[in-house]
Amino acid sequence: MDQLSAPAPDAWEELVTSALLGTARRTPPGVTPGPEAPVALLDAAAVATVRRRAGLRPARAAQRPQPAAEDPRPPLPAAAARRLSLLLADRSGVGGGGRRGTAPDLMELLPQWLSTANARGYAPPPQLLPALLDAARGRTDLRQAALALAGPRATWLARLNPDWRFALRATPGGGTALPPAEDTAGTQRLWEEGLFAERVALLAAIRARDAGAARELLATTWATERAEDRLMFLDSLRTGLGADDEPFLEQALSDRSRNVRATAAELLSALPDSALAARMAVRAGACVAVDHTQNATAIVVEAPHECDPGMERDGVVPKPPSGRGERSWWLGQLVEAAPLGVWPGRLGGRTPEEIVALPVADDWRNELHAAWCRAAVRQRDAVWARALLGTPAAPEAGGPGAVSLAERAKLLSTLGSAERAEWVAGFIATHGLSEAFQLLGVCGVPWAAPLGRAVVDALNIARDAGSYPWSFSGVMGLAERCLDPSEAGRMEALMAVPDEGEDASPGAGGYWAEAFQRLVTTLRLRAAMAEELGGA
């Protein structure tokens, strides 16, 4: 048998060039010019393709990867596994009520499905792991839940495919096993010699089980750490923050990094009994008082005239952002960091509700109340949060204390889930849905019955008014994900096309019927998904 001669190293490039230019302009080597040249070029390309695919020289075999760790969790029920496959196959990504048709948006249901599956402690079928990682790669909001479901095999696969390297970054320590609690030598060695991600994971794990031990470990290398690393390590102290952390944080107030100083001050201000909180209380108290000289009692404000070195050391940023006055900027930081418990005594023994109700002289009201809002959120003070929220039926949707609905949403986060839902339901009943989107986003899922009824009633009012449903697309999308599935039966009557009044937008009735059909279909699908995962 004749042995085929080895092709020239650049033979494939020559064939590609000839094909692009045409054989009349450039004939590849070994091909006779003329009418048969194109056919000869294709034949040569076919042979070269076979060579490129099969003609590899033998090479040393790569080392086989170690087997993936066993996943001890029970497998998904068969019906739930099929559902996961369908959810991962859907790539519509079209949001809420703005899309057409009655079919549910499966990708929007995937986060809730993942949450339920993780709560039940299931492991996914191995063959679905690639699709699960692909979905997490495309949507960062899915990553935490998707990686939790994927389990230890996610990091194993991520080491084999560069497209999934995000799983290594998202897993504490890049999937590295941390030493057990009793291995003090291994812990110290990893802390001193490990990669940054491993050290962050180690500190977080120790902090979760023994706050003092984590702080002492951090203190052993604090002076030699880089500024950006000190900032990340200091942030881990938020877990289990307590009075025992105060000496370390006080020391960090003198750090050479401004960001480290600011974080230390923020953590200390969250400890109402700390020395920093007491210093801030004195400073803020000197700026805010009750004025009894006028006919009506009012709060008067005298903002700081300078930002002295002591204020800077305690975390006050001296330079305001663009468009902000210096004195109001300093005042807001002082009030925000002062313990809320000092104000009743400072302002005549009044309750938080009575303090918030007082008028504030010289247009300082919004600045003062906004700082109290931030303080209530930082200190998780539900009493002050309720006072600043006011009643949901207040005439002003902005409320008595919050300067925006965003502030109100943050205040609501300090309340329990049931109280939060009841307040938002009252707000919707008074103000409708146009102002409620941000507030709905902080409510627990599924929505409590009073909140669900308030949302459905408000949507029905909008439907009867003849508005287009996509004006409420954000709320519709939330309703599909957050309404209790048991509400589906109550909405069947809303799936019919309503009569259109004279002032109704043309065709709005049909669009509303379609939107409610999609909502009901989605709720029933969610009920089926929950049943497949082993619960209602």
C-alpha positions in Angstrom: 0.0 0.0 0.0 1.3 3.4 -0.9 2.0 5.6 2.1 0.3 9.0 1.9 2.7 11.8 2.1 2.4 14.2 5.0 0.7 17.4 4.1 2.6 20.7 4.3 2.0 22.5 7.6 0.1 25.4 6.0 -1.9 23.2 3.5 -5.3 23.8 5.1 -4.7 27.6 5.1 -3.9 27.4 1.4 -7.1 25.6 0.6 -9.2 28.1 2.6 -7.5 31.0 0.8 -8.1 29.5 -2.6 -11.8 28.9 -1.7 -12.3 32.5 -0.6 -10.5 34.0 -3.7 -11.7 31.5 -6.3 -9.5 28.9 -8.1 -9.4 31.2 -11.2 -7.4 33.7 -9.1 -5.5 31.4 -6.9 -4.9 27.7 -7.5 -3.9 25.7 -4.5 -0.7 23.5 -4.6 -1.2 20.1 -6.2 -4.3 21.2 -8.2 -4.1 21.7 -12.0 -5.5 25.0 -13.2 -8.6 24.8 -15.4 -12.3 24.0 -15.3 -11.8 21.0 -13.0 -9.9 23.0 -10.4 -13.0 23.7 -8.2 -13.8 20.0 -8.0 -10.2 19.2 -7.3 -10.2 21.9 -4.5 -13.3 20.3 -2.9 -11.7 16.8 -3.1 -8.5 18.1 -1.5 -10.5 19.9 1.2 -12.4 16.6 2.0 -9.1 14.7 2.4 -7.6 17.5 4.5 -10.7 17.5 6.8 -10.3 13.8 7.4 -6.6 14.3 8.1 -7.4 17.1 10.6 -10.0 15.1 12.4 -8.2 11.7 12.6 -4.6 12.3 11.8 -3.5 13.3 15.3 -0.1 12.0 16.5 -0.3 9.8 19.6 0.4 11.8 22.8 0.7 11.0 26.5 -2.7 10.4 28.0 -3.9 13.1 30.4 -4.4 12.2 34.0 -7.9 11.1 34.8 -9.8 13.4 37.1 -10.7 12.2 40.6 -14.2 11.0 40.9 -16.8 13.5 42.1 -17.7 13.4 45.8 -20.8 11.5 46.7 -24.0 13.5 47.2 -25.7 12.0 50.3 -29.0 13.9 49.7 -32.1 11.9 48.5 -32.8 12.2 44.8 -35.6 14.4 43.4 -38.9 12.6 42.9 -39.3 11.6 39.3 -42.1 14.1 38.6 -40.0 16.9 40.1 -37.0 15.9 38.1 -39.0 16.1 34.9 -40.3 19.5 36.0 -36.7 20.8 36.5 -35.8 19.6 33.0 -38.7 21.6 31.6 -37.8 24.7 33.6 -34.2 24.6 32.5 -35.2 24.1 28.9 -37.3 27.3 28.8 -35.2 30.3 27.8 -38.0 32.9 27.2 -36.9 35.3 29.8 -39.8 37.7 29.1 -41.0 39.5 32.2 -44.3 39.4 33.9 -47.5 41.1 32.6 -45.8 42.8 29.7 -45.7 39.7 27.6 -48.5 38.2 25.5 -50.2 34.8 25.7 -51.5 32.7 28.5 -48.4 30.4 29.0 -46.5 30.8 32.3 -42.9 32.1 32.2 -41.1 29.0 33.4 -37.7 30.7 33.9 -39.4 33.2 36.3 -40.7 30.2 38.3 -37.3 28.5 38.5 -36.0 30.6 41.5 -39.0 29.5 43.6 -38.7 25.9 42.5 -35.0 25.9 43.5 -35.8 27.4 46.9 -38.4 24.8 47.6 -36.2 21.9 46.4 -33.3 23.2 48.6 -35.6 23.5 51.6 -36.6 19.8 51.1 -33.0 18.8 50.8 -33.1 17.1 47.4 -30.2 16.3 45.0 -30.7 16.9 41.3 -30.2 14.2 38.6 -26.5 14.2 37.5 -27.5 14.6 33.9 -29.2 17.9 34.6 -26.2 19.5 36.3 -24.8 21.0 33.0 -28.1 22.7 32.2 -28.4 23.9 35.8 -24.9 25.4 35.7 -25.6 27.0 32.3 -28.8 28.6 33.8 -26.8 29.9 36.8 -24.1 31.3 34.5 -26.7 33.3 32.5 -28.6 34.6 35.6 -26.6 35.7 38.6 -29.9 35.8 40.7 -30.0 32.0 40.4 -26.5 31.3 41.3 -26.7 30.8 45.1 -29.8 28.6 44.9 -28.6 26.7 41.8 -25.2 25.9 43.3 -26.9 24.8 46.6 -29.0 22.4 44.6 -26.1 21.2 42.5 -24.1 20.4 45.6 -20.5 19.2 45.7 -20.6 18.1 42.1 -20.9 21.7 40.9 -17.3 22.6 41.9 -16.1 19.3 40.5 -17.6 20.1 37.1 -16.5 23.7 37.3 -12.8 22.6 37.4 -13.4 20.8 34.1 -15.2 23.5 32.1 -14.0 27.1 32.1 -17.5 28.3 31.4 -18.5 27.3 34.9 -15.6 28.7 36.8 -18.0 31.1 38.5 -19.0 28.2 40.6 -15.5 28.1 42.1 -15.7 31.8 42.9 -19.2 31.6 44.4 -18.3 28.6 46.6 -16.5 29.7 49.8 -12.9 28.7 49.4 -13.4 27.6 45.9 -14.8 24.3 47.1 -11.8 23.6 49.3 -12.6 21.5 52.3 -12.1 23.5 55.6 -10.3 21.9 58.6 -12.6 20.6 61.3 -13.1 22.7 64.4 -10.8 20.6 66.5 -7.9 20.8 64.1 -6.4 24.0 65.4 -3.0 23.5 63.7 -4.7 23.0 60.3 -6.9 26.0 60.9 -3.8 28.2 61.7 -1.9 26.9 58.7 -4.8 27.6 56.3 -5.2 31.0 57.8 -1.6 31.9 57.3 -0.9 30.1 54.0 -4.2 29.8 52.3 -5.6 31.6 49.3 -7.7 34.7 50.0 -11.0 33.0 49.2 -10.0 30.1 51.5 -9.2 32.5 54.3 -12.5 34.4 53.9 -14.4 31.1 54.0 -12.5 29.9 57.0 -13.1 33.1 58.9 -16.8 33.0 58.1 -17.1 29.4 59.1 -15.4 30.0 62.5 -17.4 33.2 63.1 -20.7 31.3 62.6 -19.8 28.8 65.4 -17.5 30.9 67.7 -17.5 34.7 67.2 -14.7 35.2 69.7 -12.4 32.6 68.1 -12.8 34.2 64.7 -12.0 37.7 66.0 -8.9 36.4 67.8 -7.8 34.6 64.6 -8.2 37.8 62.6 -6.2 39.8 65.2 -3.2 37.5 64.8 -2.5 38.8 61.3 -4.5 42.1 61.2 -1.5 44.4 61.2 0.1 42.7 58.2 -3.0 42.3 56.0 -3.6 44.5 52.9 -6.2 47.2 53.2 -8.6 45.6 50.8 -8.3 42.3 52.7 -8.8 44.0 56.0 -12.0 45.4 54.7 -13.4 42.0 53.6 -12.3 40.3 56.9 -13.8 43.1 59.0 -17.1 42.7 57.1 -17.3 39.1 58.4 -17.8 40.5 61.9 -21.4 41.4 61.0 -22.3 37.8 61.8 -22.8 37.5 65.5 -21.8 41.2 66.1 -21.8 41.9 69.9 -20.3 43.9 72.7 -17.2 41.7 72.8 -16.2 43.0 69.4 -16.1 46.6 70.5 -12.4 46.8 71.6 -11.2 45.4 68.2 -13.5 47.7 66.3 -12.4 50.7 68.3 -8.8 49.9 67.4 -9.9 49.7 63.7 -11.2 53.3 63.9 -7.5 54.3 63.7 -6.8 52.2 60.6 -4.9 53.9 57.8 -7.6 52.9 55.3 -10.6 55.2 55.2 -12.9 52.3 54.1 -11.9 50.2 57.0 -12.5 53.1 59.4 -15.9 53.7 57.9 -16.9 50.0 58.2 -15.7 49.8 61.8 -17.7 52.9 62.6 -20.8 51.5 61.0 -20.5 48.2 63.0 -20.0 50.1 66.3 -23.0 52.3 65.6 -25.1 49.2 65.4 -24.1 48.5 69.0 -26.2 50.9 71.0 -24.1 50.6 74.1 -20.8 51.1 72.4 -18.6 54.1 73.2 -18.8 55.3 69.6 -22.6 55.3 69.9 -22.4 57.3 73.0 -20.1 59.9 71.4 -22.5 60.1 68.4 -25.4 60.5 70.8 -23.8 63.5 72.4 -23.0 65.1 69.0 -26.4 64.5 67.5 -28.1 65.6 70.7 -26.3 68.9 70.6 -27.8 69.5 67.1 -31.5 68.6 67.8 -33.8 70.0 70.5 -37.4 70.9 71.3 -38.2 74.6 71.0 -40.7 75.8 73.6 -40.5 79.5 72.8 -43.0 79.5 70.0 -46.8 79.0 70.3 -46.5 75.5 68.9 -43.9 73.0 70.1 -41.4 72.2 67.4 -38.1 70.5 66.8 -35.2 72.9 66.0 -32.0 71.8 64.3 -28.6 73.4 64.5 -26.4 71.4 62.1 -22.6 71.1 62.8 -20.5 74.0 61.6 -17.4 71.8 61.1 -16.3 68.2 60.8 -13.6 67.9 63.4 -10.9 65.1 63.6 -12.9 63.3 66.3 -15.9 63.1 64.0 -13.8 61.8 61.1 -12.2 59.2 63.4 -15.7 58.0 64.3 -16.7 57.5 60.6 -18.1 60.8 59.5 -17.2 61.4 55.9 -16.2 65.1 55.7 -16.8 65.7 52.0 -20.5 65.6 50.8 -21.6 64.2 47.5 -22.3 66.6 44.6 -25.3 68.8 45.2 -25.4 68.2 49.0 -24.6 70.8 51.6 -21.8 70.1 54.1 -23.8 70.8 57.2 -26.8 68.7 56.3 -24.5 65.9 55.2 -22.7 65.9 58.6 -26.0 66.1 60.5 -27.4 63.1 58.7 -24.4 61.0 59.5 -24.5 62.0 63.2 -28.2 61.3 63.7 -28.0 58.0 61.7 -25.2 56.7 64.0 -26.8 57.8 67.3 -28.8 55.2 69.3 -32.5 55.8 68.8 -33.1 55.2 72.5 -31.6 58.6 73.4 -34.2 60.6 71.6 -37.2 60.2 73.9 -35.2 61.5 76.8 -33.6 64.3 74.8 -37.0 65.4 73.3 -39.1 65.8 76.4 -39.9 62.1 77.2 -42.0 61.7 74.0 -42.6 58.4 72.3 -41.2 57.8 68.8 -44.7 58.4 67.3 -45.0 61.7 69.2 -41.4 62.8 68.1 -42.1 62.0 64.4 -45.4 63.9 64.6 -43.7 67.1 65.8 -43.1 69.9 63.2 -39.4 70.6 62.4 -38.4 74.2 61.9 -36.5 75.6 58.9 -37.1 72.8 56.5 -34.9 70.3 58.3 -37.8 67.8 58.5 -36.9 65.6 55.6 -33.2 65.5 56.5 -33.9 64.6 60.1 -36.5 62.0 59.4 -34.4 60.4 56.6 -31.5 60.0 59.1 -33.9 58.4 61.6 -35.1 56.0 58.9 -31.5 54.9 58.3 -30.9 54.5 62.0 -34.0 52.4 62.4 -32.9 50.1 59.6 -29.3 49.8 60.9 -30.4 49.2 64.5 -33.3 47.0 63.5 -35.6 49.0 65.7 -39.2 48.0 64.9 -40.8 50.7 67.2 -39.1 53.5 65.4 -39.8 51.9 62.1 -43.5 51.8 62.8 -43.5 55.5 63.9 -41.7 56.5 60.7 -43.9 54.4 58.5 -47.1 55.9 60.0 -50.4 54.4 59.1 -50.8 52.9 55.6 -53.9 54.9 55.1 -52.1 58.3 55.6 -53.0 60.8 52.8 -49.4 61.1 51.7 -48.1 58.0 50.0 -44.6 59.1 51.1 -45.5 58.8 54.7 -44.7 61.0 57.7 -41.0 60.1 58.0 -39.7 58.4 54.9 -38.5 60.6 52.1 -39.3 58.0 49.5 -41.0 54.7 49.0 -37.6 53.1 48.9 -37.1 54.3 52.5 -40.4 52.8 53.5 -39.5 49.5 51.9 -36.3 49.4 54.1 -38.4 50.3 57.2 -40.8 47.5 56.4 -37.9 45.0 56.4 -37.5 45.5 60.1 -41.0 44.2 60.8 -42.3 40.6 61.0 -43.6 39.0 57.8 -47.3 39.1 58.9 -47.2 42.7 60.1 -45.3 43.7 56.9 -48.0 42.1 54.7 -50.8 43.7 56.6 -49.3 47.2 56.4 -48.7 46.9 52.6 -52.3 45.5 52.1 -53.6 48.7 53.9 -51.4 50.9 51.7 -52.7 49.3 48.5 -56.3 49.6 49.6 -55.7 53.4 50.1 -53.2 54.3 47.4 -53.6 51.5 44.8 -50.9 49.6 43.0 -49.0 52.4 41.2 -47.0 53.3 44.3 -46.8 49.8 45.8 -44.3 47.9 43.6 -41.2 48.5 45.8 -43.2 47.7 49.0 -44.5 44.4 47.6 -40.9 43.3 46.9 -40.1 43.1 50.6 -43.1 41.0 51.5 -42.7 37.3 52.3 -43.6 34.7 49.7 -46.3 33.4 49.3 -48.1 36.6 50.1 -50.4 36.4 53.2 -54.1 36.2 52.5 -54.9 39.9 53.3 -52.2 41.1 51.0 -53.1 38.7 48.2 -56.7 39.9 48.3 -55.7 43.5 48.3 -53.5 43.0 45.2 -56.2 41.1 43.3 -58.9 43.6 44.3 -56.7 46.5 43.0 -56.0 44.7 39.8 -59.7 44.1 39.3 -60.3 47.9 39.9 -57.7 48.7 37.2 -59.4 46.2 34.9 -62.8 47.8 35.4 -61.3 51.2 34.8 -60.3 50.1 31.3 -56.5 50.6 31.8 -54.1 48.5 29.8 -52.7 45.6 31.9 -49.1 46.3 30.9 -49.3 49.5 33.0 -49.2 47.0 35.9 -46.7 44.6 34.4 -44.4 44.7 37.3 -47.1 43.9 39.8 -48.6 41.2 37.5 -45.1 39.5 37.4 -44.8 39.6 41.2 -48.4 38.2 41.5 -47.5 35.3 39.3 -44.6 34.4 41.6 -45.9 35.6 45.0 -49.6 35.0 45.2 -50.7 32.0 47.2 -51.7 29.3 44.6 -55.0 28.9 46.5 -56.1 32.3 45.1 -56.5 30.7 41.7 -60.1 29.7 42.2 -61.1 33.1 43.3 -59.9 34.7 40.1 -61.6 32.4 37.6 -64.3 35.0 37.1 -61.7 37.5 36.1 -60.6 35.5 33.1 -63.7 36.5 31.1 -63.5 39.5 28.7 -65.2 42.4 30.5 -67.5 44.8 28.9 -65.6 47.9 27.8 -66.9 51.3 29.0 -66.8 54.5 27.0 -63.6 55.6 28.7 -61.8 52.3 28.4 -58.7 51.9 26.3 -59.5 50.0 23.0 -59.0 46.3 23.4 -58.0 46.5 27.1 -60.7 44.0 28.1 -59.2 41.2 26.0 -55.7 42.0 27.2 -56.9 41.8 30.8 -58.6 38.5 30.3 -55.4 37.1 28.7 -53.3 38.4 31.6 -55.6 36.9 34.3 -55.7 33.6 32.4 -51.9 33.5 32.5 -51.9 34.4 36.2 -54.4 31.6 37.0 -52.5 29.1 34.9 -49.2 30.1 36.6 -50.7 29.7 40.1 -52.0 26.2 39.3 -48.6 25.3 37.9 -47.0 26.5 41.1 -49.4 24.3 43.1 -48.5 21.3 40.9 -44.8 22.0 41.4 -45.1 22.1 45.1 -47.0 18.8 45.1 -44.3 17.2 43.0 -41.7 18.3 45.5 -43.6 16.6 48.2 -45.7 19.3 49.8 -48.5 21.7 49.4 
